[in-house]
Amino acid sequence: MPGFSAQIEIKAPAAEVFAFVSDINDMPRYLPTVEKANWSGEDRVHLEGAANGRPYAVDGRLHIDADAMQMSWGSLERESYHGELQVFETDEGSELACRIEFQPHLQTMENLAGAAVPDADFIKAKLDAVLRAAKQAVESQRKAAAGEGELEPANKGDYKLVF
């Protein structure tokens, strides 16, 4: 099963970064095309949004382990799709690391990428963009809280990681 990994340094304490990325209300700020995210049961989430102009509503698994600062998710429809995100403390703040694994599903991939079926470089670039959006949101939030600027809207791009 193909897997993709990415990580990014964030100038914020690990606990603060994890609190942000694991708060379902903040997910639309860093997950491209996600407009609504709600709990739909224990370890279940419902997401709504639009990708390439097409609306979607999906349900998935979402487990948050605050002690380990780890979050894992997966598809209810396709067990071949799952991922995990973890935050680590560093000397400079924290590192946000993410890994996804899935068997490509042609229709889903076409819905995400448009007419072209994405390759590994496309998927890795979009995963990097998700982490950059989370970094920008956390760092902007810290600056705004310190009175050093205003809360900036996230630059999420045009791609989402689907359940």
C-alpha positions as CSV (number, residue, x, y, z in Angstrom):
1,M,0.0,0.0,0.0
2,P,1.5,3.4,-1.0
3,G,2.5,5.6,1.9
4,F,3.4,9.3,2.1
5,S,5.0,11.2,4.9
6,A,5.7,14.8,5.7
7,Q,6.8,16.8,8.6
8,I,7.2,20.5,9.4
9,E,8.8,22.6,12.2
10,I,6.4,24.9,14.1
11,K,7.5,27.7,16.4
12,A,5.0,26.8,19.2
13,P,5.0,24.3,22.1
14,A,4.0,20.8,21.1
15,A,0.9,20.8,23.4
16,E,-0.4,24.0,21.7
17,V,0.1,22.6,18.2
18,F,-1.6,19.3,19.2
19,A,-4.5,21.2,20.8
20,F,-5.0,23.1,17.5
21,V,-4.7,20.2,15.0
22,S,-6.8,17.8,17.1
23,D,-9.7,20.3,17.7
24,I,-12.3,19.3,15.3
25,N,-13.5,22.9,15.1
26,D,-10.1,24.0,13.8
27,M,-9.9,21.3,11.0
28,P,-11.5,23.6,8.4
29,R,-8.7,26.0,9.0
30,Y,-6.0,23.6,7.8
31,L,-7.7,20.9,5.8
32,P,-8.3,22.2,2.3
33,T,-11.9,22.1,1.1
34,V,-13.3,21.1,4.5
35,E,-16.0,23.5,5.4
36,K,-17.6,21.7,8.4
37,A,-16.3,19.0,10.7
38,N,-18.4,17.5,13.5
39,W,-18.3,14.5,15.8
40,S,-20.8,11.9,14.7
41,G,-20.2,9.4,17.5
42,E,-17.3,7.9,19.5
43,D,-14.2,8.1,17.3
44,R,-16.4,9.1,14.3
45,V,-16.3,12.3,12.4
46,H,-18.5,13.8,9.7
47,L,-16.8,16.2,7.2
48,E,-18.5,18.4,4.5
49,G,-17.0,20.6,1.9
50,A,-16.2,20.8,-1.8
51,A,-13.3,19.5,-4.0
52,N,-12.9,20.7,-7.5
53,G,-16.4,22.3,-7.4
54,R,-18.0,19.1,-6.2
55,P,-19.7,19.0,-2.8
56,Y,-19.0,16.1,-0.6
57,A,-20.1,14.7,2.8
58,V,-18.0,11.9,4.3
59,D,-17.9,10.0,7.5
60,G,-14.7,8.6,8.9
61,R,-12.9,7.2,11.9
62,L,-10.9,9.7,14.1
63,H,-9.1,8.8,17.2
64,I,-7.3,11.3,19.4
65,D,-4.6,10.3,21.9
66,A,-3.8,13.5,23.8
67,D,-1.2,11.8,26.0
68,A,0.8,10.7,23.0
69,M,-0.1,13.8,21.0
70,Q,-1.2,11.6,18.2
71,M,-4.3,11.5,16.0
72,S,-5.3,8.7,13.7
73,W,-8.0,8.5,11.1
74,G,-9.4,6.3,8.4
75,S,-12.2,5.7,6.0
76,L,-15.3,3.8,7.0
77,E,-15.9,2.8,3.4
78,R,-12.3,1.9,2.4
79,E,-10.2,0.3,5.1
80,S,-7.2,0.8,2.7
81,Y,-7.1,4.5,3.6
82,H,-5.7,5.6,6.9
83,G,-3.3,8.1,8.4
84,E,-1.8,9.4,11.5
85,L,-0.5,12.7,12.7
86,Q,1.8,13.2,15.7
87,V,3.4,16.3,17.4
88,F,6.8,16.1,18.9
89,E,8.6,18.6,21.2
90,T,11.8,20.1,19.8
91,D,14.4,22.6,20.9
92,E,12.8,25.2,18.6
93,G,9.2,24.5,19.4
94,S,7.6,21.4,17.8
95,E,7.5,19.1,14.8
96,L,4.2,18.1,13.2
97,A,4.5,14.8,11.4
98,C,1.9,13.1,9.2
99,R,1.7,9.8,7.3
100,I,-1.1,8.6,5.1
101,E,-1.4,5.2,3.4
102,F,-4.0,4.1,0.9
103,Q,-4.7,2.1,-2.2
104,P,-5.4,4.6,-4.9
105,H,-9.1,4.7,-5.7
106,L,-9.4,6.1,-9.3
107,Q,-12.7,7.9,-8.9
108,T,-11.7,9.6,-5.6
109,M,-8.3,10.6,-7.0
110,E,-10.0,12.1,-10.1
111,N,-12.4,14.0,-7.9
112,L,-9.5,15.5,-5.9
113,A,-7.2,16.3,-8.8
114,G,-9.6,17.1,-11.5
115,A,-9.1,15.5,-14.9
116,A,-5.6,14.3,-14.3
117,V,-4.9,11.3,-12.0
118,P,-2.3,12.5,-9.5
119,D,1.1,10.9,-9.1
120,A,3.2,10.5,-5.9
121,D,4.7,14.0,-6.3
122,F,1.3,15.6,-6.5
123,I,0.1,13.7,-3.3
124,K,3.3,14.6,-1.4
125,A,3.0,18.3,-2.4
126,K,-0.6,18.4,-1.2
127,L,0.3,16.7,2.1
128,D,3.1,19.3,2.5
129,A,0.5,22.0,1.9
130,V,-1.7,20.7,4.6
131,L,1.1,20.9,7.1
132,R,2.1,24.4,5.9
133,A,-1.5,25.5,6.5
134,A,-1.5,24.1,10.0
135,K,1.8,25.8,10.7
136,Q,0.6,29.1,9.4
137,A,-2.6,28.9,11.4
138,V,-0.9,28.0,14.7
139,E,1.9,30.6,14.3
140,S,-0.7,33.3,13.3
141,Q,-2.9,32.4,16.3
142,R,0.2,32.8,18.6
143,K,1.1,36.2,17.2
144,A,-2.5,37.4,17.4
145,A,-2.8,36.2,21.0
146,A,0.5,38.1,21.9
147,G,-0.9,41.2,20.3
148,E,1.7,41.0,17.5
149,G,-0.7,40.9,14.6
150,E,-4.1,39.7,13.5
151,L,-5.3,36.2,13.0
152,E,-4.5,35.4,9.3
153,P,-6.9,33.2,7.3
154,A,-5.3,29.9,6.4
155,N,-4.0,29.4,2.8
156,K,-5.4,25.9,2.4
157,G,-5.1,25.4,-1.4
158,D,-7.4,23.2,-3.3
159,Y,-7.0,19.7,-2.0
160,K,-8.2,17.6,0.9
161,L,-7.2,14.3,2.5
162,V,-10.3,12.2,2.3
163,F,-11.8,9.6,4.6
